Amino acid sequence: MKQTKIIGLIVLLAFGITAGALISPLLAQQQIAASPQTTCFVGESSNAACSGNWIYFAGNTSGLDSGAWLIRVNSETGQIWHKDGKRIVPLEERE
């Protein structure tokens, strides 16, 4: 019984190696359809990140949580949000 399992494992391993060598890498890769949404790009040293339609800028003016700041910009509408305490609220212009 033990010998049968070892032979079966060797055959299975040989089949996997052979199949892996014969399958074209292009055939094995998934084809991803182009997304209808625009992609967000930010500069390398901009301290920014993208997530969907949002661009996030974050930083810290001190080693404390109270010095942390966060700004979120909607790339479609241009609306700006900022961190106010623990909440992110839209920026309101003063008159």
Stockholm file with secondary structure:
# STOCKHOLM 1.0

chainA/1-95         MKQTKIIGLIVLLAFGITAGALISPLLAQQQIAASPQTTCFVGESSNAACSGNWIYFAGNTSGLDSGAWLIRVNSETGQIWHKDGKRIVPLEERE
#=GR chainA/1-95 SS CHHHHHHHHHHHHHHHHHHHHHSCHHHHSCCCCCCSSCCCCCCTTSCEEEETTEEEEEEESSSSGGGEEEEEEETTTCCEEEEETTEEEECCCCC
#=GC SS_cons        CHHHHHHHHHHHHHHHHHHHHHSCHHHHSCCCCCCSSCCCCCCTTSCEEEETTEEEEEEESSSSGGGEEEEEEETTTCCEEEEETTEEEECCCCC
//
